[in-house]
């Protein structure tokens, strides 16, 4: 049964020593057989273990982390960093040296076997009894499946350390492993009374366009800019296209990366320090976690994820949170800006971790059983089934056994992209990481014009305009303001109708161009109605008029006021219009003229009301 979690709430300006203090260790002490969710990067838990008054073994996922930690001083404690070039014999000599100090071993997961082998020379259980094994950045074992079986080595020995109460896991972004071991551990979860900062999410179909804009407008940033972008090729393209000169690129030092950097290879740096940090600094995921950048509150950090560059996508609540947490500031301080430039998946990921875990476990157990039966029956592996079985199991003496950590890796790989389904999903995921969020748009949404009716396009234009107008500050980084001006120019008639008729009326008219035009004419004519009546009141007297005279006087008034028909053409006057207005009492009669002929005329007998003032 999973043990109840001990929950600890602290002010944001707190260290690990405030969460789990210890009377014998000034920097706090990690509890025995525990799983610590420290929540915040740079919380001091690794430093606490390096200072702890006990022998410690710390597997760390990346060489830069080890090099950074090993370069520091930890009182009288002695340190060995087990990376490439350090042999099992070197580790054994370190373990056997009796100098009265506490020993601290920093080791890559792949090199962990060197420590185990060296420990065995002092006795089968000597290492497990005498060294506290703190597995830092424990989430990495789930999300770095590409590193192969050797990467999981520390987890294979975790039970042996737990047997002697010498095991702990820790991370600011812990992964919920399915291995039964985790149900036996004491769980500690730290939370904070304040947010870590605000994430400005910049959504765009092409993140490269947004990044280029920011790189060519560095005046928007007060201090240095740290860009987390897991693609050496994309980094080289961005730096070259923007014409950068004062920048560094931090990535793995291998032949492929140097080839991808090309002429920019001189900007490659492997060590992060005051000399290598420039105005603009790019990092691949090798540097997303576990190491510190001495920052300033004027610095900004940018995470770039792009669905067209698949390996740039990282789990927001794991490596994403780790990446933006690299800057080390004074307690309580926050970076000037934290930006996430991203797009969303064209095909949403609908898989849920719980369902995938259940399905994969059932499938794996079934396949392992079939495989072991074949081995027992002596059936040759003619189709290299062993390669498939190794994806989710360990094979000892020909027998396969389920490896739950490998299953967890597959669960993560199949589900982490679900947070990129929509911008709302991205926003909610960041908020679950204890950040406030805001949306900052580089440009307006793209108009969809292909195979669209004019009324459909008009509706899109107004939707875009109203979204912009409701929160113009969310567009202040990019080109939206210029795009609004272009829309107003190109769709001038539409915006005229929008401002005169209003959104509700446009909806009623279904954005039909002819219907909007007719409504505008009606509104225009109605606004002239008072003027028309005033002029008619002034220009007609109490006397007889022929129909032709009435029509002529009315037409002059109509033309002066530019009255229109619903289709926008000139409004034609008729004598009967005067009667329709009901402004006068009209009488029709046929008086005899000088030639003795009778002709029909219209007599204005009296005014029905008097217009005192032009409206």
N, C-alpha and C positions, 0 to 999 in steps of 0.2 A: 504493500500500500504506500502511495506517495505521502511523504511526510508533510505536515502543515508548514507553509512558508512563513518565515519570520520577516515581517515587513518593517522597514526602517524609513522614516521620512525626515529629511534634512533640509536646511536652507541650501541654496545653490552654491554658496561660498563655503563648501565643506570638503573635507578630505576623508579618505578611507578610515583614518584613525578616529574620526567622529562617529563613523558607522559601527565599527567593531573595535573598540579600544581594548588594550591589554596592559595590565599593570607592569609587566616585565618588558614590553616592547613599545617604545615611544610612538611608533608609526602604525600601531594597530597590529592585529594578528588574524590571519585567515583561519577560521575554525577547521578542525579535523573533519575529514570526510564530508565536505560541504560543496554546494554549488551556489556561487555568488553572482547574482545579477546586479552588477554595480551601476548599470543604467547610463552612467556618464563616462565618456572617454577622459583619460588623464586624471583619474580619480585617486591614483596613488597606491593601488592595490599591489601592483608588481613591485614597486619601490619598497612597500612594506615587507614583502616576502624577501627581497634582497637584503633588507636590514634586519630581518627576524633572527632571533638568537636560536637558530637551529640550522642543520644542514638542509639545503634546498636543491631540488632538481626542477628546472623550468624549461619545458619544451616550448619554443616560440616559432610561429609559422614561417617567418621570413628572416633572411640573413640581415637586412638593414635594421630590423628590430633588435636582433642579437648584438650587432655591432654598436648600436646606439646605447643599449643597456650596459654592455661590457665596458664602454668608454667612461662610465661614471664611477665614482668612489662610494663605497658602502661601509664606511667605518673600517674596522679591522678585518672584515670578512674577505676571504680570498675567492677569486673568480676564475673559471675557465670557460671559454666560449668554444663549443664544439661545432665547428663548421668544416667545410672542405679543407683537407690538409692536416687536420687534427686526427690522430690515430687512436685506436683502442688502447694502445700502450701508453699514449700521452695521458689519457683519462685515468688509466690504472695508476700511473705514477702520481697523479694529482690526488686520487683517493687515498693512496697509501701514505702520503706525506702527513706526518703528525706534527703540525705546527701550532696546535691549540686554538686555531681559528675556526669559525663556521665557514663551511665550504658551500659555494654557490655554483651550480652547473647550468649554463645556458646552452641549449642544444636545438638544432633543427629537428623536426619530426623524423626526417629521413636518416638523421645521424643518431637517433635515440638508441639504436641497437648497439652502438659503440659503448654507451654508458652501461647498458644492461650487461654486455659481455665483460666489461671491465669490472663491474660489481660482482659478477659471479666468481672472479678470482679470489675474492675475500670471503666467499661463502654463499651458499644458495639463496639465502634470504637476507643477507647482510644489507644490501642496498635498500630493500623495501622497508626494513626495520629502522634504518638510520637516516634516511633522506625523506623529506616531505616533498611530494611531487605535486606541484601546482601547474595545471594545464591551462595556460593563459590563452586568450582569444579562442576559446573552445568552439565557437561557431565555425571557425575556419575549416574544421574537419568535415563539416557537412557541405560547405559551399565550394570547396576546392577539389572536386572529384577528379579533375584533370591530372592531379599530381600522383595518382596511382596508389598501389597497395602500401608502399613504404611510408607514405604520408600518414597512414593510420597507425603506425607502430606504437606511439605512446598510449593509444586507447587499448591496445591489446594487453598492456601490462597494468592498466588502471586497477583492475580487481586485486592484483598482488599488493599494491600500495594500500588499497582500501582495507585489506585484511589486517594491517597494522595501524589503522587510523592515520595514514599518512598521504591522504589524497584530497585534492580540491580542484574544482573547475571554476573558471571565472571569465566574465566578458561583460562589456557594456551592451552587447547584443546577443544574449544567450540563445542557443538553439535547443528546442525541446526534443532531445534524443529519445528514441524508443527503447534503448537498451535497459534491461531490468535493473542494472546498477544504479541508475538515476533515481529509482524509487527508494533506494536505501540511504541516499544522501540527505543531509540537512540543507534546506533551501533558504537562502537569504535574498531578499529583494529590496533594493534601495530606490526610493523615489524622492523627488525634490519639490519644494513648495513654489518654485518659479520655473518658467520655461527656459530652455537653453538658448533661445534666440528665435529669429524669424527667418523662414525659408521663403525666398522670392522664387516662385515657380514660373518659368518662362516657357510656355508651351508653343511649339511651332512644328509644322510638318517637316522642316529641314533644320535641325539644330545647328548644322554647320554655318548656315546663314546668320543665325543669331550670334554665334560665337565670333564670327568674322566681324560683325558690327561692333561688338564689345571690344575686340582686340584693336580695332581701328578708331575707337573712341575711348581710349584709356583715361582721358580727362574726367570721365565719370567716376573713376575710382581714386580715392584719396591716397592709398598706399600701395603696397605690393598685392599682386593678384596670384592666387594659387589655384590652378586648374586641374581637376581630377578627371582624366579622360583615358580610358583603358584601350587605347589604340595608338601604337607608335606611328603608324602610317598616317592616321587622321591628324595626329599632333603635328607631324612634319608638314603636312599640307596646310594646316591652319596657320602655323608660324610663318611659312614661306609666303602664303597668299596675303597675309596681313603686313608683310614687310618688317617683322619684328627684328630688333637688333639686341636688345637688352633682355635676354631670356635664358632659362635653363630647362633641360629636359631630363627628368629622372625616370629611368627604366632599367630593365635587366641588361647587363653588359654581355650581349651575345652577338654572334655574327649576323643573324637575321635582323635584329633591331638596328645594328649599325648600317646594314644595307638599306633598310627602310628609311633611315634618317638621311642617307646620302650626304649632300653638302652641308647638312646641318649637324653632322656627327660631332663637330667641335663643341656644340652646345650640350652634349650629353654629360651628365654628372651622375655619379653613383652614391656619393655621400652628401647628406643634407647638412649644411652648416652656414655660418655667416658669410663665408667667402663664395659659396656656390649659389646662394639665394640671390635672385635678380628681381627686376621690376615685375616680370611675368615668369611663372614657373609652372611647368607641366609635369604631372605625375601619372604613371600607369598604376594598376591595382597592386603592384608589388609594394607600393608605398601608401596604400589606402588605410593601413591600420598598424597599431603597435609602436609607432615611432612619433617623435615630437618635433614640431616646428616652433621655434621661439618666435611668437607672433606679437603683433601690436594691434591696438583697437582700430587702427586705420586700415588694416589688411582686409582683403576680401577673399572668399573661397568659392569656387565655382565647380559644380559637378555637372558633367556633360554625359547624357545617355541618349543613344540614337538607335532606333530599331533597325536602321539600315546598316549599322555596324554592330552585329549581334553580341560580340564580346565586350562591347562598351556597356551593355545592360548589366546592372548589378542589383541585387536585392536591396531595396531602399532601406528596409528595417534591419539589414545586416551591414553589408559593405558600404552602402550609401551613407548610413549614419556614422560609420567608422571614418569614412573619407572626410566628411565635413567637420569631424572632431579632431583633426590633426593639429590645429593651432593651439599653442599653449599661451594663455594670457593670465593675468593676475586673477585671483579668486573673484568670481562675480562678474568679470568683464566678458564682453561678447564681441565678435568680429564686426567690422563695419557693415559688411554685407555677406549674406550666404545665398547663393543663387543655384537653382537647379534648372538647366536648359534641357528640355526633353521633348519627345513626341510620344505618341501612343501606338499600341498595336493595331494593325489593320484587322487581324483575326484574334479576337479576345481569347485569353486563357481562362477556361472555366473550371479547371481542376482545383479541388480543395485538398490540402495536405492530409487531413484525416482520412478521406476516402482513398486517396492514392496510396497512403501507407498500408491501409487494410488490404487493398487489392494486390499490391506488389508483394506483401508478405505471404499472402495465400499462394500466389503464383510461384514465388521463389521456393517456398517449402515443398510445393508439389514437384517442381522441376528438380530440386535437390534429391528428393526421394527417388524419382525415376533414375537420376544419374547414378546414385549410390547402388541402386539395384543392378544397373548395367555393369558397374564395376565389380560387384560381388559375383555376378554371373559370368564374368570374364568376357564380356562383349567388347570388342575393340572400338575405340573412339574414332571412327572413320571420318566424322564430320567436324572434328575439332570442337566438340561440345564443351570441353573443359574451359575454353576461352569464354564461352557464354556463361557458364556456371560461376566462374571467378568474378563476374560482375557484381554478384551479390552474396558470395560465400568465400570462405577460406578452405583450402584443401590440404589436409594433413594425412600423409601416408595413403594418398589416393582417395580418401573419404572427404566429401564436401560437408561443411557445416555453415549454417546461415550466419552471416555477418550483418548485424542490425545497423551498424554504422554505414555500411555500403547501401543498405536499403534507404536510410535517411538521406544519403547523397542523391539518390535517384528521386526521392520525394521532393527535395529542394529543387533539383534541376527541372522538374516537371511542373512546378507550381509557383516559383518566385515571380514569374513574369505577370502573374495575375494583377499585380499592383500597377501595371502599365496599361491596363485595359482602357481606362479613361483618366482624364485630368482629375476628376473627383476622387478616383481611387488613389492616385498619386498624392493628392492633398491629404486625404484621410490617413494614409500610411505615415506621412511625415508628422502629422499631428499625434499619431500613436507613439511616435518617438520623442514626444515632449517638446515639440517645436510649434510655434505659431506659423501660419502660412499666409501668403498673399499671392495673387495671380498678377503677373506682369506680362502684357502682350507686346511682342516686338512689332507685329503688323496686324492689320485687320484680317478676319477670316476670308478665305478665298471665295469669290463669287462663283457659283456653279451655273454656267450659262449654256453648256452643251445640251441640246435637246430640251431646253427649258422655255416655257412661254414667257412673254414679256411681263405678264402679271406676276409670275413666279419669281422672276429676277427682281422686279420692283419690291416684292415683299422681303427678299433677302437683303436688299440695299437698306431698307428701313430698319430691319432687325439689327443689322450691323451698326447703323448710325445710332440707334437708341442704346445699344450695348456700350458703344464708345462714349456717348454723351452722359450715360449714367455714372461712369467712373473713368474719366479721362486720365486720372493719375496712374491707372494701371497700364497705360500705354506709353509712359514717358521715356522708355529706353530706346524706342525704335522709330519706325517710319509711319506709324498710324496716322499722325496728324496730317502729313502730306497726302496720304491716301484718302482721307476724308475730304480734303479740298478737291482732289481729282474726281471723287464720286459726285460731289455737289456740282461740279462743272459739267460732267458727262451726263448726269441725270437731273439737269436743272428743272425741267418740267415736273418731274416727280417730287423734288424737294419743295417746289412752289405749291403743289397740291397738298403735300404733307403739312406745310406750315399754315395753309389756309383752311384745309378741311379737317386736319387732325388724324391721328392714327385710327381711331375708332371708325370714322367715316370711310377711310381707305379700306378697312377690313370689310365693312358692309358692302362696299363697291367691288370687293374681291380684287382690288388693284387693277381692274380693267382700264386700260388707257382711255378709251372713248367715254366710259362712264365717269371717270375722274374729270375729264375735260368738260363734260356736260354739267357736272356738279359745280365746277369752278365758274362756269358761265352763269349758272343760277345764283351763286353766291355774289358774283360781281354785279349782276343786274339788281339783286335785292339791296345791295349796298347803295345803289344809285336811285332807288325807288323814291326816297324823300326828295332828292333833287329834281327828279322827273315831275313829281306832283307839284312842287313849288313853281317850276317853270310853266307848267300847264295852267296853274292858277293865275300866273302873271300875264300869260299871253292870250288867254281867251276872255272875251268880254260878253256882256249880256246882250246878245244880238243874234241875227240870223247868220248861218254858215252853210255853204254847200259842202257836200261830202268831200269834194276835192280839196276845198280850203282846209277842212279839218285834218285830212290826211297829210297835206303839205306841212302844216304847222307841227303836227306830231312827229313827222319824219325828221324835220330840222332838230327838234328836241332830242330824238333818239340818237341822231348822229353826233350831236354835241356831246352827249353822255357816253357815246361808244357802246350802246347797248347791243347785246349779241343774242343770237339763237343758241340753243343747247349745243349745236355742232360748231359754234364759234363764228358763224357767218353773220353778216349785218342783219339786225332786226328790222323788218319791214313794217311800216305803220299802216293801219287801216282805220277808216272813220269810226268803225264800231268800237275801237279801243277806248274812245272817249266815254261811251256809255258804260263800258265794263269797269271803268275807274270809279263810277258812282260819285263823282265830285260835283256834278251839276244836275239840275232838273232839265231834261231835254224834251222838247216838243217838236214833232214832225208836222209840217203843214206845207200847202202849195199856194203861195201868193201869186197874183198876176203881175207880170213884169211890164215894162214900157211898151213892148210889142203886143201886149195883150195875151201873152202865153203864160200858162201856169207851170211852175217848176218846183220840184220838191226841195225844201231846205230844212235845216235843223236849227231850231231856235233854242238858245241857252236862256231859259226863263229865269233861273235863279241859282245861286250857289248853295249847295247842300251843307258845306262848311267852309270856313276860311282858314288857309294856311298862314299862320302868323310868322313862322320862322323856318328857314331852311335847315334841315337836319344835318 
